[in-house]
């Protein structure tokens, strides 16, 4: 991996997604590209589309713990 925030999509699929407050949003089911940025599809109690914006939305990826931490409102 050359820079922080750069991962293969295959490495991210299946990771648990948690907010900065520790609220579980579900697991990454898949990702897709848009013109501006990639989008993470998180499946939990409902489906969420979260933009993959490193440092603003996506704050940490821990492949060893299989967790992605995001700055995201659980109600959104």
N, C-alpha and C positions, 0 to 999 in steps of 0.2 A: 504494500500500500504506500503510495507516494506522499499523500498529504492527509492531514486530519479531515475527516468528513467524507473521504472517498472510500467506498466499499463496493464490492460486487453485489448486485441485487440478490444473488443466490445466498450470500452470507447473511442478508437481512431478513429474508423470508423465514417466518416462524419465531422471530424474536418477540418477547413480551414487550409491550409498550406501556410505560408508566410516566405519569406527570412528575413535575418537580416536587409535588407534595406526596408522591407515592401512590396516587390513584391509578389503578390498573385500567387501561383502556382496551385491552385485548392483545391479539397477536397480529403481526404483519402477515397478511394473506398474499399480497402481491404489490407490485409497483407499476406505475406507468409514466411515460414521458409526456410533458406538455411543452409548449414553446418556452415558457419561463423557467420552470423547474420540474423536477420529478415529484410525483405524488405517491404517498404511502397509503395503501388501503388496509385499514386495521379492522379486524373482525373481533367483536366482543359481544356485549349485550345488544349492540347494534353496530352497523358499519360506519366507520368514520374515514373521511378522506383528509389526510394531513399533508401539507406541503413539505417536501424535503428541502428545508432551508437551513443549512448548517450554521450553528451559532446563534440563530434567532429562534427557530422552532425546535430543531434537533440539536440537543445539547450534549448528548453522550451516547456512544454506542459501545457496549461492553460485550464483545463476542464470547468471552469466557463465561460470563454470567447469563448470556443470552437475553440481554435487556437493552432497550433503547429508551433513553429519558428525553422527554419533550416538554417544552413550554407551551401547553395547549389547555384550553378550558374544556374540562370534561363534559360540559353541557353543550358544547358546539359540535 
